[in-house]
Structures are given as structure tokens and as C-alpha cells.
């Protein structure tokens, strides 16, 4: 059955919102598409990240979410994902800024 991006997370939150429990099936098999280029890969990951944020923020705005403290915590703890996404960009920016500087660094930190 074809699904739209984010359907799995949305369906899971709807089930939890109605008071049912969900479980992870470790032996499940999943078929997915893998992009052939970096550009398409990055677009796919960005789409998945947007869907995750959208679904989590929607769930956090509902009272049922606080009834499952660990779930609420994992939805709020997005700092590590942001760090993983922004870390490489910050490193490239820092390298460009450092190589573009015409002023040499002195050992004492002064000029």
C-alpha cells in the first residue's frame, strides 16, 4: 500500500491519542527507496525531518502526550538532531572564515 511521507508517524500518534498502545516489531521488514544522488538524498532527509517536527509539535499540543512522559521527552529532545544537521554547516563556515582571514594568529592570543 503506497503511503505518503510521514504517514507512519501520524498513524502512530492517532492510535496513541485514542488511548491504545503501540509496540515496535523488531522482525518487521520494510521496503524503501534510496536516492541515487546526494541532492535527492538531502531533500528526502529534509522532508522526513519536517514531517517529524510537524507530527511531534502537533502531538505535544495535545493533553494525551504528557500521559506518556518518555514519549513527550523524546519529542522535545530535538537538540541532538539539530546539532547533527547544523554541525557540518558550521564547520564549513568556520573553515571558510579561518582561511579567508588575512590576519595571522599569534600564540598569546593578542595582535
C-alpha positions, 0 to 999 in steps of 0.5 A: 500500500503506497503511503505518503511521507510521514504517514507512519508517524501520524498513524502512530500518534492517532492510535496513541491519542485514542488511548491504545498502545503501540509496540515496535516489531523488531522482525518487521521488514520494510521496503524503501527507496534510496536516492541515487544522488546526494541532492535527492538524498538531502531533500528526502532527509529534509522532508522526513525531518519536517514531517517529524517536527510537524507530527511531534509539535502537533502531538505535544499540543495535545493533553494525551502526550504528557500521559506518556512522559518518555514519549513527550521527552523524546519529542522535545529532545530535538537538540541532538538532531539539530546539532547533527544537521547544523554541525557540518554547516558550521564547520564549513563556515568556520573553515571558510572564515579561518582561511579567508582571514588575512590576519595571522594568529599569534600564540598569546592570543593578542595582535 
